[in-house]
Amino acid sequence: MFCHHCGSQVADDAKACIHCGAFTAASGTKPPPRTAPPGMIFCQACGQQIPAQAVLCVHCGVKVAGREDVLERALFPEGGHSWLVALLLCFFGGVFGLHRFYVGKIVTGVLLFFTAGGLGVVWLIDLIRIALGGFTDAQGRPLVR
């Protein structure tokens, strides 16, 4: 469903648009749309103003769409895969290829799994490459620090 005021896409069961604050048809009422001050958005469920960086609405307790908790941001940063997570996976489970699975290199992860990390040689090379920042994910992007 789309907001009748600003045209942004909103959830089908949303009572208010999170971008402009206009109530949707699901709410049953149509008060005039509001504009949020800088740094604020409107809760999708209750329509109240909340800080833009909020994870949960302080008024109704609903998780704000598009917001991630701290663990999700650490494991899956916006620019790619986490350098720290890959380093820890390589250090503790590198002989099983866990770091390769994490960054999306499934085929080489399976090879490392069945060869005990390339007899430890590939594991050690990967550990050094990750630590120095030369390791990339399956799309060729460097890991995010």
C-alpha positions in Angstrom: 0.0 0.0 0.0 1.1 3.6 -0.6 0.6 6.7 1.5 -2.1 8.9 0.0 -0.1 12.0 1.1 3.5 11.5 0.2 3.4 8.4 -2.0 5.8 6.3 0.1 5.3 2.6 0.4 3.9 1.5 3.8 2.9 -1.8 5.2 -0.7 -3.0 4.5 -1.6 -3.0 8.2 0.1 0.4 9.0 -2.0 3.0 10.7 0.2 5.9 9.8 3.0 6.6 7.2 6.5 6.6 8.9 7.7 9.3 6.4 5.0 12.0 6.7 2.8 10.9 9.6 -0.4 10.8 7.5 -2.9 8.2 8.7 -3.7 5.4 6.3 -7.0 3.8 5.2 -6.3 1.0 7.7 -6.6 3.5 10.6 -10.1 4.5 9.7 -9.4 8.2 10.3 -7.9 10.9 8.1 -6.6 13.8 10.2 -4.3 16.3 8.3 -0.8 15.0 7.6 2.0 16.2 9.8 5.7 16.7 9.1 8.2 15.4 11.5 10.9 17.7 12.8 14.5 16.9 11.8 15.8 13.7 13.5 12.3 12.4 14.1 10.0 9.9 12.2 6.5 8.6 12.8 5.8 5.2 14.2 4.2 2.9 11.6 1.9 1.3 14.1 0.6 4.2 16.3 1.6 7.3 14.4 3.4 9.0 17.3 6.7 10.9 16.8 9.8 8.9 17.7 13.6 9.6 17.2 14.8 8.5 13.8 17.4 6.2 15.3 14.9 4.4 17.5 14.7 0.6 17.3 11.4 0.4 19.2 8.5 2.8 19.5 8.4 4.2 23.0 4.7 4.7 22.8 3.5 1.3 21.6 6.6 -1.0 21.7 6.5 -2.1 18.1 9.8 -2.6 16.3 10.4 0.2 13.8 10.6 -1.0 10.2 14.1 -1.0 8.8 15.8 -0.7 12.2 18.2 -3.4 13.3 19.3 -4.3 16.7 23.0 -4.0 17.8 23.7 -7.7 17.1 22.3 -7.5 13.5 24.3 -4.4 12.8 27.5 -6.1 14.0 26.9 -9.3 12.0 25.6 -7.6 8.9 26.9 -4.0 8.5 25.4 -2.0 5.6 28.6 -2.0 3.5 29.2 -5.8 3.5 30.4 -8.3 6.0 32.1 -7.5 9.3 35.8 -7.7 9.6 35.7 -8.6 13.3 33.2 -11.4 12.8 35.2 -12.9 9.9 38.4 -12.7 12.0 36.8 -14.5 15.0 35.2 -17.1 12.8 38.6 -17.7 11.1 40.5 -17.9 14.4 38.1 -20.3 16.2 36.6 -22.2 13.2 38.9 -21.5 10.3 39.9 -25.1 9.9 36.2 -25.8 9.2 35.9 -22.9 6.7 33.4 -21.0 8.8 34.7 -17.6 7.8 34.4 -18.6 4.1 30.7 -19.5 4.7 30.1 -16.2 6.5 31.4 -14.1 3.6 29.5 -16.2 1.0 32.4 -18.2 -0.4 30.5 -21.5 -0.1 32.5 -23.7 -2.4 35.9 -22.9 -0.8 34.2 -23.2 2.6 33.2 -26.8 1.8 36.8 -27.5 0.5 38.3 -26.1 3.7 35.8 -28.1 5.8 36.8 -31.4 4.2 40.6 -30.7 4.1 40.8 -29.3 7.7 41.5 -25.8 6.5 43.7 -26.9 3.6 45.9 -28.9 6.1 46.1 -25.6 8.1 47.9 -23.7 5.4 44.9 -22.0 3.8 43.5 -21.3 7.2 46.7 -19.5 8.3 46.9 -17.5 5.0 43.2 -16.5 5.4 43.8 -15.5 9.1 46.7 -13.3 8.1 44.8 -11.8 5.1 41.7 -11.0 7.3 43.9 -9.4 10.0 45.7 -7.2 7.4 42.5 -6.3 5.5 43.2 -8.1 2.3 40.3 -10.6 2.5 37.2 -9.9 0.4 33.7 -11.3 0.4 32.1 -13.3 -2.4 31.3 -10.1 -4.4 34.9 -8.9 -4.1 34.1 -6.2 -1.5 36.5 -5.6 1.3 35.3 -6.5 4.8 33.8 -3.6 6.8 35.8 -2.5 9.9 
